[in-house]
Amino acid sequence: MNGMNNISIQNDERGLLPFPIIIAANTGEAEALRIVVKHYDSYIGSLSMRKLRDEQDNTYWGIDGDMQSRLRSKLMQSVLAFKI
């Protein structure tokens, strides 16, 4: 991490990302973007849950990988486009 060596990446007690991480992600810092995506990964996973079918036509709940990828991509686009 270029300018992020001295920044704690721990979430605060309210579950928020540190402001320096948000600023770095907004400027395109790859490691900061990774931290932001990781922070929201469980939420993205829950949004990606769908009823799926296997080869034997059994229905089950699982993560739609395509939806998960789209949501991660949209998150990164939104972080980069956000005006601070």
Wavefront OBJ file of the C-alpha trace (Angstrom):
o trace
v 0.000 0.000 0.000
v 1.637 3.206 -1.147
v 0.400 5.931 1.184
v -1.511 3.610 3.466
v 1.324 2.093 5.501
v 0.435 3.941 8.712
v -3.339 3.646 8.422
v -5.187 1.174 10.588
v -7.568 -0.831 8.419
v -9.662 -1.943 11.371
v -13.313 -0.963 11.287
v -14.389 1.285 14.106
v -16.815 0.114 16.763
v -19.764 1.142 14.574
v -18.586 -1.049 11.692
v -17.488 1.878 9.526
v -14.448 1.945 7.282
v -11.754 4.466 8.252
v -11.991 7.710 6.269
v -8.400 7.430 4.897
v -9.319 4.040 3.365
v -12.350 5.601 1.679
v -10.249 8.478 0.310
v -7.567 6.094 -0.974
v -10.170 3.836 -2.610
v -11.792 6.862 -4.212
v -8.468 7.788 -5.819
v -8.045 4.283 -7.229
v -5.629 2.750 -4.704
v -5.941 -0.984 -5.439
v -5.354 -2.185 -1.871
v -7.918 0.278 -0.489
v -10.486 -0.878 -3.066
v -9.806 -4.465 -2.008
v -10.436 -3.505 1.632
v -13.722 -1.791 0.742
v -14.936 -4.785 -1.276
v -13.909 -7.168 1.520
v -15.810 -5.001 4.031
v -19.025 -5.405 2.020
v -18.441 -9.004 0.881
v -20.916 -10.654 3.281
v -23.607 -8.128 2.347
v -22.937 -8.706 -1.349
v -23.150 -12.449 -0.714
v -26.537 -12.113 0.949
v -27.820 -9.966 -1.930
v -26.562 -12.619 -4.373
v -28.555 -15.494 -2.844
v -30.922 -17.086 -5.341
v -32.892 -20.276 -5.768
v -30.737 -22.431 -8.020
v -31.202 -25.841 -9.659
v -28.679 -28.626 -9.952
v -28.319 -31.261 -12.701
v -31.019 -33.440 -11.118
v -33.450 -30.489 -11.125
v -33.258 -30.103 -7.339
v -33.845 -26.583 -6.057
v -31.536 -25.086 -3.431
v -30.428 -21.679 -2.179
v -26.982 -20.594 -3.257
v -24.894 -17.629 -4.285
v -25.331 -16.535 -7.884
v -21.696 -15.957 -8.871
v -22.608 -13.698 -11.778
v -24.725 -11.468 -9.546
v -21.970 -11.395 -6.928
v -19.414 -10.287 -9.535
v -21.754 -7.599 -10.865
v -22.389 -6.216 -7.389
v -18.649 -6.117 -6.584
v -17.993 -4.354 -9.884
v -20.782 -1.838 -9.261
v -19.422 -1.140 -5.773
v -15.954 -0.413 -7.171
v -17.386 1.819 -9.910
v -19.448 3.737 -7.358
v -16.492 4.226 -5.010
v -14.331 5.530 -7.849
v -17.071 7.853 -9.166
v -18.082 9.245 -5.759
v -17.346 12.965 -5.403
v -15.714 13.769 -2.081
l 1 2 3 4 5 6 7 8 9 10 11 12 13 14 15 16 17 18 19 20 21 22 23 24 25 26 27 28 29 30 31 32 33 34 35 36 37 38 39 40 41 42 43 44 45 46 47 48 49 50 51 52 53 54 55 56 57 58 59 60 61 62 63 64 65 66 67 68 69 70 71 72 73 74 75 76 77 78 79 80 81 82 83 84
